[in-house]
Amino acid sequence: MRFEILRLDDVDGTPVDTTVVDAASVNRIVQQAASIGQRIWIRPAGTSAS
């Protein structure tokens, strides 16, 4: 399964960068984001925001 990871702006929460990764990479990206206090949004790839 593939996931889309959106990096969010610290001020207003708007997406500033998008990456699509496989399931095995999600944990590593979450750990990296947590270590620097970065906000991210993770959703299955191929879905659209409603």
Backbone as JSON, one array per atom type, in Angstrom:
{
  "sequence": "MRFEILRLDDVDGTPVDTTVVDAASVNRIVQQAASIGQRIWIRPAGTSAS",
  "N": [[0.85, -1.17, 0.0], [0.44, 2.28, -0.67], [1.2, 5.54, 0.58], [0.28, 8.97, 0.88], [2.11, 11.66, 1.97], [1.79, 14.7, 3.44], [3.51, 17.58, 4.09], [3.02, 20.04, 6.47], [2.45, 23.56, 6.75], [3.84, 25.43, 9.4], [2.54, 27.65, 10.46], [-0.13, 28.13, 9.33], [-1.07, 25.61, 8.63], [-1.38, 24.74, 6.01], [-0.76, 22.57, 3.22], [2.61, 22.17, 2.2], [4.38, 20.56, 0.91], [4.41, 17.47, -0.81], [4.65, 13.96, -0.68], [4.78, 10.67, -1.97], [4.86, 7.52, -0.59], [5.9, 4.1, 0.15], [4.37, 1.7, 2.39], [6.32, 0.74, 4.16], [8.03, 2.87, 4.53], [6.7, 4.81, 5.95], [6.82, 4.83, 8.82], [9.49, 5.65, 9.3], [9.45, 8.26, 8.23], [7.53, 9.47, 9.87], [8.86, 9.31, 12.34], [11.07, 10.99, 11.8], [9.75, 13.45, 11.35], [8.57, 13.83, 13.86], [10.83, 14.13, 15.45], [11.77, 16.65, 14.81], [9.64, 18.25, 15.23], [7.83, 18.66, 13.19], [4.82, 19.19, 11.36], [2.67, 16.83, 9.91], [0.51, 15.24, 7.48], [-1.04, 12.26, 6.86], [-2.27, 10.09, 4.43], [-4.01, 7.5, 2.59], [-2.6, 6.91, -0.6], [-3.86, 8.31, -3.59], [-6.34, 9.14, -2.76], [-8.56, 11.93, -2.47], [-8.75, 15.19, -1.01], [-11.6, 16.12, 0.91]],
  "CA": [[0.0, 0.0, 0.0], [1.2, 3.52, -0.75], [0.62, 6.63, 1.34], [0.67, 10.33, 0.55], [2.47, 12.4, 3.17], [1.81, 16.13, 3.19], [4.16, 18.36, 5.14], [2.14, 21.18, 6.69], [3.02, 24.83, 7.19], [3.76, 25.57, 10.85], [1.68, 28.76, 10.84], [-1.55, 27.98, 9.01], [-1.42, 24.22, 8.39], [-1.58, 24.41, 4.6], [0.28, 21.68, 2.69], [3.71, 22.83, 1.5], [5.15, 19.55, 0.18], [3.72, 16.18, -0.85], [5.47, 12.82, -1.06], [4.08, 9.37, -1.94], [5.82, 6.49, -0.15], [5.31, 2.8, 0.47], [4.04, 1.53, 3.8], [7.53, 0.51, 4.94], [8.72, 4.15, 4.75], [5.88, 5.72, 6.75], [7.33, 4.94, 10.18], [10.71, 6.46, 9.28], [9.08, 9.66, 8.0], [6.86, 9.94, 11.09], [9.9, 9.5, 13.36], [11.83, 12.19, 11.44], [8.89, 14.61, 11.59], [8.42, 13.99, 15.31], [12.09, 14.57, 16.06], [11.98, 18.09, 14.58], [8.39, 18.95, 15.51], [7.17, 19.0, 11.93], [3.44, 18.72, 11.23], [2.41, 16.1, 8.66], [-0.8, 14.63, 7.3], [-0.83, 11.01, 6.13], [-3.5, 9.48, 3.92], [-3.72, 6.55, 1.52], [-2.36, 7.56, -1.9], [-4.96, 8.19, -4.53], [-7.56, 9.76, -2.25], [-8.55, 13.39, -2.57], [-9.31, 15.86, 0.18], [-13.0, 16.46, 0.71]],
  "C": [[0.89, 1.23, 0.0], [0.44, 4.63, -0.02], [1.14, 7.97, 0.83], [0.94, 11.05, 1.87], [2.59, 13.87, 2.79], [2.5, 16.81, 4.37], [3.38, 19.67, 5.25], [2.9, 22.39, 7.18], [2.82, 24.97, 8.7], [2.77, 26.64, 11.29], [0.2, 28.47, 10.58], [-1.98, 26.56, 8.65], [-1.68, 23.85, 6.95], [-0.45, 23.49, 4.13], [1.34, 22.46, 1.92], [4.53, 21.86, 0.66], [4.39, 18.23, 0.27], [4.68, 15.11, -1.34], [4.61, 11.56, -1.01], [5.13, 8.31, -1.64], [5.11, 5.17, 0.07], [5.14, 2.69, 1.98], [5.28, 1.37, 4.68], [8.25, 1.82, 5.29], [7.96, 5.08, 5.69], [6.45, 5.91, 8.15], [8.57, 5.82, 10.25], [10.38, 7.94, 9.12], [8.39, 10.25, 9.23], [7.89, 10.21, 12.18], [10.72, 10.76, 13.08], [11.02, 13.45, 11.74], [8.75, 14.88, 13.09], [9.69, 14.54, 15.95], [12.35, 16.06, 15.86], [10.71, 18.9, 14.79], [7.63, 19.37, 14.27], [5.76, 18.41, 11.89], [3.28, 18.02, 9.88], [1.0, 15.55, 8.67], [-0.57, 13.41, 6.42], [-2.19, 10.47, 5.71], [-3.13, 8.47, 2.84], [-3.57, 7.28, 0.19], [-3.56, 7.32, -2.8], [-6.27, 8.75, -4.04], [-7.46, 11.27, -2.43], [-9.17, 13.98, -1.32], [-10.76, 16.23, -0.1], [-13.35, 17.77, 1.35]]
}
